[in-house]
C-alpha cells in the first residue's frame, strides 16, 4: 500500500490506485470518533475519467460506486455500534471542463436549455 504522501491527491484517483488506503483512512476516521464519511468521489465524473483514464461509461460509473462501497466496507471493518453516515462527494462539473467556466459561467454553453431550467430556475 502506498504512503499517503506519495499520492498526488486523495480525490477520486485514489479509489483506483490506492483503494486499500482509502478504506484504511475511512476506518481511522471512524476509530477517531468521526460519524460522517465522504465517498472520496470529488471530481469523479464520467467525462473526466473517460478522458484521463480511457474508461467506458460503465467503468467510470463503477469507480463512483466504489467510493460508496469502500466507505461501507470501512464501517463494517470498524465494528462500531453507532451510526456512521456516508455522503457522496460531488465536485463542480465546470472544473472538469478546464476552461475556467466555474468562474465565468460558460459551462451553460455545454448543457441544454431544459437542463439549465431544471438546475437553476
Buried (B, 14 or more C-beta within 10 A) or exposed (E): EEEEEEBEEBBBBBBBEBBEBBBBBBBEBBEEEEEEBBBBBBBBBBEBBBEEEEBEEEBBBBBBEBBBBBBBBBBEBBEBEEEBEBEBBBBEBBBBBEBEBBEEEEBBEEEEEEEEEEEEE
